[in-house]
Amino acid sequence: MKKIILLLLTVGLMATGAVQGGPLPDIKLEQTVVKMPLQEGISMNDAVDSMKLRANMHNMNLVAELPLSKQVEAMGKEARRMEIYQFCDPLTAQRMVESNINFAAYLPCRIALVEDEKGQGWLVMMNLDMMLNGATLTDELKAEATRVRDALMDIMQAGAEGAL
């Protein structure tokens, strides 16, 4: 419980600009992300298609795709599949940044598709609960940010399940 409170306090301080560089408290990387394996039989291409369809249903714009593994391969190195998909709700993003410019560092929201050393596909994104719980937001803005977080979780779930 102590670590969770420390984690939330740290994220809140970071979001409000109170912490600028320097060492962070003892936080495990696993606490800062949400990670879902692709279900058996779901290809990475299926996951991507499902995420794009679900994002469209939530009116979340796919604003960028970063094919990192292809870039590594173009540099002459072997690489397992790694791609970053960036989604955004522009109006909510604008309101968040107008509320506190430090939120710009969290934009756009990213979901990574990563193939592990065993060939298993994973979807990974930042744990947005840390930001939501650690920041000072109006009730209206917190509701909007929560809606975006829920949409992103649904997008990841659809990708992991290969849902249409």
C-alpha atoms as a printed R data frame, in Angstrom:
    type eleno elety resid chain resno       x       y       z
1   ATOM     1    CA   MET     A     1   0.000   0.000   0.000
2   ATOM     2    CA   LYS     A     2   2.862   2.365   0.868
3   ATOM     3    CA   LYS     A     3   4.421   1.844  -2.590
4   ATOM     4    CA   ILE     A     4   1.108   2.556  -4.351
5   ATOM     5    CA   ILE     A     5   0.668   5.807  -2.445
6   ATOM     6    CA   LEU     A     6   4.269   6.780  -3.216
7   ATOM     7    CA   LEU     A     7   3.758   5.924  -6.887
8   ATOM     8    CA   LEU     A     8   0.574   7.993  -7.133
9   ATOM     9    CA   LEU     A     9   2.196  10.909  -5.337
10  ATOM    10    CA   THR     A    10   5.191  10.801  -7.678
11  ATOM    11    CA   VAL     A    11   3.039  10.716 -10.811
12  ATOM    12    CA   GLY     A    12   0.920  13.553  -9.459
13  ATOM    13    CA   LEU     A    13   3.991  15.643  -8.744
14  ATOM    14    CA   MET     A    14   5.360  14.880 -12.194
15  ATOM    15    CA   ALA     A    15   2.069  15.796 -13.889
16  ATOM    16    CA   THR     A    16   1.905  19.110 -12.062
17  ATOM    17    CA   GLY     A    17   5.545  19.969 -12.697
18  ATOM    18    CA   ALA     A    18   6.670  19.740  -9.077
19  ATOM    19    CA   VAL     A    19   9.344  17.141  -9.926
20  ATOM    20    CA   GLN     A    20  11.867  18.133 -12.580
21  ATOM    21    CA   GLY     A    21  14.478  15.484 -13.324
22  ATOM    22    CA   GLY     A    22  16.474  13.742 -10.645
23  ATOM    23    CA   PRO     A    23  15.996  10.266  -9.250
24  ATOM    24    CA   LEU     A    24  12.500   8.905  -8.785
25  ATOM    25    CA   PRO     A    25  11.325   6.892  -5.820
26  ATOM    26    CA   ASP     A    26  11.670   3.099  -5.960
27  ATOM    27    CA   ILE     A    27   9.007   2.317  -8.578
28  ATOM    28    CA   LYS     A    28   8.918  -0.940 -10.502
29  ATOM    29    CA   LEU     A    29   8.527  -0.512 -14.238
30  ATOM    30    CA   GLU     A    30   5.746  -3.120 -14.234
31  ATOM    31    CA   GLN     A    31   3.638  -0.783 -12.073
32  ATOM    32    CA   THR     A    32   3.683   1.933 -14.709
33  ATOM    33    CA   VAL     A    33   2.217  -0.083 -17.593
34  ATOM    34    CA   VAL     A    34  -0.817  -2.133 -18.584
35  ATOM    35    CA   LYS     A    35   0.104  -5.222 -20.587
36  ATOM    36    CA   MET     A    36  -2.083  -7.809 -22.346
37  ATOM    37    CA   PRO     A    37  -0.973 -10.918 -24.242
38  ATOM    38    CA   LEU     A    38  -2.623 -11.671 -27.554
39  ATOM    39    CA   GLN     A    39  -4.934 -14.626 -27.102
40  ATOM    40    CA   GLU     A    40  -4.077 -17.929 -28.714
41  ATOM    41    CA   GLY     A    41  -4.884 -17.907 -32.417
42  ATOM    42    CA   ILE     A    42  -4.856 -14.088 -32.699
43  ATOM    43    CA   SER     A    43  -2.175 -12.914 -35.097
44  ATOM    44    CA   MET     A    44  -0.445  -9.594 -34.633
45  ATOM    45    CA   ASN     A    45  -2.065  -8.371 -37.850
46  ATOM    46    CA   ASP     A    46  -5.479  -9.369 -36.480
47  ATOM    47    CA   ALA     A    47  -4.736  -7.447 -33.287
48  ATOM    48    CA   VAL     A    48  -3.819  -4.310 -35.222
49  ATOM    49    CA   ASP     A    49  -6.953  -4.505 -37.367
50  ATOM    50    CA   SER     A    50  -9.109  -5.004 -34.269
51  ATOM    51    CA   MET     A    51  -7.509  -2.054 -32.463
52  ATOM    52    CA   LYS     A    52  -8.064   0.236 -35.437
53  ATOM    53    CA   LEU     A    53 -11.718  -0.803 -35.764
54  ATOM    54    CA   ARG     A    54 -12.365  -0.376 -32.035
55  ATOM    55    CA   ALA     A    55 -10.604   3.003 -31.970
56  ATOM    56    CA   ASN     A    56 -12.906   4.139 -34.754
57  ATOM    57    CA   MET     A    57 -15.931   3.034 -32.710
58  ATOM    58    CA   HIS     A    58 -14.706   5.239 -29.841
59  ATOM    59    CA   ASN     A    59 -13.974   8.204 -32.143
60  ATOM    60    CA   MET     A    60 -10.312   7.953 -31.216
61  ATOM    61    CA   ASN     A    61  -8.052   9.098 -34.019
62  ATOM    62    CA   LEU     A    62  -5.104   6.932 -35.017
63  ATOM    63    CA   VAL     A    63  -2.618   9.763 -35.430
64  ATOM    64    CA   ALA     A    64   0.583   7.782 -36.006
65  ATOM    65    CA   GLU     A    65   1.997   4.331 -36.588
66  ATOM    66    CA   LEU     A    66   5.665   3.768 -35.844
67  ATOM    67    CA   PRO     A    67   7.046   0.542 -37.379
68  ATOM    68    CA   LEU     A    68  10.128   0.426 -35.154
69  ATOM    69    CA   SER     A    69  11.156  -3.132 -36.036
70  ATOM    70    CA   LYS     A    70  11.065  -2.287 -39.750
71  ATOM    71    CA   GLN     A    71  13.288   0.723 -39.081
72  ATOM    72    CA   VAL     A    72  15.744  -1.495 -37.192
73  ATOM    73    CA   GLU     A    73  15.708  -4.009 -40.066
74  ATOM    74    CA   ALA     A    74  16.363  -1.180 -42.545
75  ATOM    75    CA   MET     A    75  19.499  -0.474 -40.516
76  ATOM    76    CA   GLY     A    76  20.698  -4.043 -41.151
77  ATOM    77    CA   LYS     A    77  19.734  -5.578 -37.798
78  ATOM    78    CA   GLU     A    78  17.291  -8.380 -37.047
79  ATOM    79    CA   ALA     A    79  14.315  -7.400 -34.924
80  ATOM    80    CA   ARG     A    80  11.208  -8.980 -33.486
81  ATOM    81    CA   ARG     A    81   8.028  -7.134 -34.356
82  ATOM    82    CA   MET     A    82   7.622  -3.869 -32.478
83  ATOM    83    CA   GLU     A    83   5.182  -1.162 -33.528
84  ATOM    84    CA   ILE     A    84   3.735   1.827 -31.720
85  ATOM    85    CA   TYR     A    85   0.168   2.981 -32.414
86  ATOM    86    CA   GLN     A    86  -0.705   6.473 -31.276
87  ATOM    87    CA   PHE     A    87  -4.330   7.333 -30.580
88  ATOM    88    CA   CYS     A    88  -5.827  10.680 -29.657
89  ATOM    89    CA   ASP     A    89  -9.055  12.417 -28.787
90  ATOM    90    CA   PRO     A    90  -7.975  15.901 -29.927
91  ATOM    91    CA   LEU     A    91 -10.566  17.869 -27.948
92  ATOM    92    CA   THR     A    92  -9.794  16.118 -24.679
93  ATOM    93    CA   ALA     A    93  -6.065  16.437 -25.366
94  ATOM    94    CA   GLN     A    94  -6.470  20.178 -25.905
95  ATOM    95    CA   ARG     A    95  -8.417  20.583 -22.669
96  ATOM    96    CA   MET     A    96  -5.856  18.558 -20.710
97  ATOM    97    CA   VAL     A    97  -2.943  20.644 -21.978
98  ATOM    98    CA   GLU     A    98  -4.832  23.890 -21.402
99  ATOM    99    CA   SER     A    99  -5.401  22.699 -17.827
100 ATOM   100    CA   ASN     A   100  -1.717  21.901 -17.324
101 ATOM   101    CA   ILE     A   101   0.934  22.100 -20.047
102 ATOM   102    CA   ASN     A   102   2.767  19.110 -18.525
103 ATOM   103    CA   PHE     A   103   0.041  16.810 -19.846
104 ATOM   104    CA   ALA     A   104   1.512  17.371 -23.321
105 ATOM   105    CA   ALA     A   105   4.227  14.875 -22.350
106 ATOM   106    CA   TYR     A   106   1.558  12.157 -22.136
107 ATOM   107    CA   LEU     A   107   0.164  12.816 -25.624
108 ATOM   108    CA   PRO     A   108  -0.763  11.137 -27.840
109 ATOM   109    CA   CYS     A   109  -1.748   7.948 -26.038
110 ATOM   110    CA   ARG     A   110   0.370   5.028 -27.199
111 ATOM   111    CA   ILE     A   111  -0.263   1.319 -27.462
112 ATOM   112    CA   ALA     A   112   2.762  -0.790 -28.359
113 ATOM   113    CA   LEU     A   113   2.534  -4.110 -30.166
114 ATOM   114    CA   VAL     A   114   5.589  -6.144 -29.175
115 ATOM   115    CA   GLU     A   115   6.696  -9.675 -29.988
116 ATOM   116    CA   ASP     A   116   8.587 -11.279 -27.107
117 ATOM   117    CA   GLU     A   117  11.490 -13.724 -27.385
118 ATOM   118    CA   LYS     A   118   9.040 -16.677 -27.563
119 ATOM   119    CA   GLY     A   119   7.029 -15.164 -30.433
120 ATOM   120    CA   GLN     A   120   4.128 -14.129 -28.168
121 ATOM   121    CA   GLY     A   121   2.474 -10.853 -29.128
122 ATOM   122    CA   TRP     A   122   1.773  -8.297 -26.382
123 ATOM   123    CA   LEU     A   123  -0.062  -4.998 -26.210
124 ATOM   124    CA   VAL     A   124   1.473  -2.521 -23.792
125 ATOM   125    CA   MET     A   125   0.564   1.016 -22.755
126 ATOM   126    CA   MET     A   126   1.219   3.418 -19.933
127 ATOM   127    CA   ASN     A   127  -0.956   2.937 -16.859
128 ATOM   128    CA   LEU     A   128  -3.185   5.995 -17.214
129 ATOM   129    CA   ASP     A   129  -4.677   5.446 -13.758
130 ATOM   130    CA   MET     A   130  -1.462   6.849 -12.326
131 ATOM   131    CA   MET     A   131  -1.958  10.087 -14.226
132 ATOM   132    CA   LEU     A   132  -5.675  10.287 -13.436
133 ATOM   133    CA   ASN     A   133  -5.172   9.663  -9.729
134 ATOM   134    CA   GLY     A   134  -2.117  11.850  -9.401
135 ATOM   135    CA   ALA     A   135  -3.310  14.987 -11.175
136 ATOM   136    CA   THR     A   136  -5.564  17.812 -10.104
137 ATOM   137    CA   LEU     A   137  -8.414  17.919 -12.609
138 ATOM   138    CA   THR     A   138 -11.869  19.427 -12.625
139 ATOM   139    CA   ASP     A   139 -14.659  16.866 -12.326
140 ATOM   140    CA   GLU     A   140 -15.562  17.431 -15.981
141 ATOM   141    CA   LEU     A   141 -11.983  17.011 -17.213
142 ATOM   142    CA   LYS     A   142 -11.421  13.941 -15.029
143 ATOM   143    CA   ALA     A   143 -14.579  12.396 -16.533
144 ATOM   144    CA   GLU     A   144 -13.272  13.089 -20.056
145 ATOM   145    CA   ALA     A   145  -9.826  11.687 -19.255
146 ATOM   146    CA   THR     A   146 -11.437   8.620 -17.679
147 ATOM   147    CA   ARG     A   147 -13.534   8.108 -20.819
148 ATOM   148    CA   VAL     A   148 -10.336   8.217 -22.920
149 ATOM   149    CA   ARG     A   149  -8.612   5.758 -20.555
150 ATOM   150    CA   ASP     A   150 -11.604   3.402 -20.786
151 ATOM   151    CA   ALA     A   151 -11.630   3.657 -24.579
152 ATOM   152    CA   LEU     A   152  -7.918   2.836 -24.745
153 ATOM   153    CA   MET     A   153  -8.397  -0.161 -22.463
154 ATOM   154    CA   ASP     A   154 -11.238  -1.332 -24.715
155 ATOM   155    CA   ILE     A   155  -9.021  -0.842 -27.782
156 ATOM   156    CA   MET     A   156  -6.304  -2.983 -26.177
157 ATOM   157    CA   GLN     A   157  -8.800  -5.656 -25.135
158 ATOM   158    CA   ALA     A   158 -10.237  -5.790 -28.656
159 ATOM   159    CA   GLY     A   159  -6.724  -6.189 -30.054
160 ATOM   160    CA   ALA     A   160  -5.788  -8.914 -27.585
161 ATOM   161    CA   GLU     A   161  -8.987 -10.844 -28.392
162 ATOM   162    CA   GLY     A   162  -9.053 -10.109 -32.136
163 ATOM   163    CA   ALA     A   163 -12.551  -8.663 -31.693
164 ATOM   164    CA   LEU     A   164 -14.347  -6.805 -34.440
